[in-house]
Amino acid sequence: MMHQLILREQDRKRLVELLAAHLPAVTAWAYGSRVNGDAHEASDLDLVLRSPDLSPIPLEHLDAFLQALRESNIPILIEARDWARLPDAFHQEILKNYVVVRE
């Protein structure tokens, strides 16, 4: 089953630009309501960020990215979590239904 991300194209492009600028080696996956079809206009976007070797992303890099998101013109709340800092049970839930935002 192909899942799609419910997000305006200009917001997706801006998100990818911010990821490239602040976390260039990191893969980003979307999950949650904007992937499973339960989203409404004001729904937040849930992201999980995965470093190349799945080790923790340095907190200062993560914080800089989150700050850039807050200052961006993307009109929705974006929650970004580090894969390496999530429990295995959460990994299993995300793996059931996600969309790659950036490889």
Order of alpha helices (4+ residues) and beta strands (2+ residues): alpha-beta-alpha-beta-alpha-beta-alpha-beta
